[in-house]
C-alpha cells in the first residue's frame, strides 16, 4: 500500500495538493466571506482553496477545527482562526459560512464498529446549520456512503445546483472517495429532488460509480464552476466550551489561593525560644500536636533534635450508684474519652527520650 493508502487506513485522510488544485478550478468568488473546515487537519486544503482569491477587494477569512493537537498547531500557522477542540464543544454562528469544506475522514479514527459512518452523517447534519443560504458546500466521503438513506435524503432536500464527481482516475483506487458540491437551499425550500435521491442510492455499487459518476477532470473540461457568494468577514461567535489547560497556568500561578497552598505545604522548621507565660496542660499540648507544632526539627548542631508528639485517646468507664427514696438503687454507667499526650525526643546521638 502506498503512502496515500496508508493514511486512509490509519484514519488520517488528507487530500493531496493535486486534488486541491482540481477543486480550485471548480470555484469562483464574488467577494469577501468566511470559509470553514470542521476537520481541517493541518489546514492545507482550506488554505489552498482560499489563498488564490485573496486580494485588497476580497478578504476570505479561514476558520478551522482540529482535534489532534499537533495538526492543529500547524493549521494555526496558515489559517486565520483554528481551535484545537472537538466540534461538539464549539459555539459557532449559524448561517454565516459562505464555503463549507467537509472531509469527515480527515482527523478521524477508523474503528471496526460503525462510528466512522456515523461521523460522516453527524458532520453533515451538524455543520450545515453554519452554512449561509446559497452558500457552497464541498462534501467528501467514500462513494458507497452517499447511498446511506439519511445522507442521500438530506443532500437531495437541502441542496441544489449539485455536482457529484470522482477523484482523478489514477487516485480513485487509493481513495475510493467522491466529491459532492452543492448550494444550500433557503429555509422554506426543502422539497426532495427525487432524481438526485435515486442517483445517490445507487452509489453503493462500485460499478455504478465508475460508469455513471464523472471524474473531477471531466467536470473541469465542461467548464462547470460554483460561485461562492460574498458575506460577513468575521464570525460573531467561534469558540469552544472546553477550556485549554495552558490558558489557565499563569492565572493559577498568580492566584492568592495557590500561593497560600504553597506556603502551607512547605516543610516546617520549628523554632522554640523562651518559656510559655503559663504552664501548658494536656489539652493545650494536644492542640499543639493536632496543629503539627510539636512534630518537627528543633535546634542546630549538638542541640539538634527531632520531636514527635502523639495524642493517645482511650475510653474510661465510670459507674455511679443513685439511691432512691423507696430504697431502690440505679447504677449509671458513663463512658468518657480520655486524652493523654506522649512526646518523644531523639538526640543527635540516637538517644530516645520520652518527655511526657
PyMOL commands that set and color helices and strands:
alter all, ss='L'
color gray80, all
select helices_A, chain A and resi 3-10+17-24+44-51+69-78+87-89+115-130+143-147+149-158+169-175+194-204+206-212+216-221+245-253+256-264+282-290+301-303
alter helices_A, ss='H'
color red, helices_A
select strands_A, chain A and resi 27-29+33-37+60-66+81-84+90-92+97-102+131-142+159-166+177-184+226-228+238-240+296-298+305-323+329-346+352-354
alter strands_A, ss='S'
color yellow, strands_A
deselect
rebuild
show_as cartoon
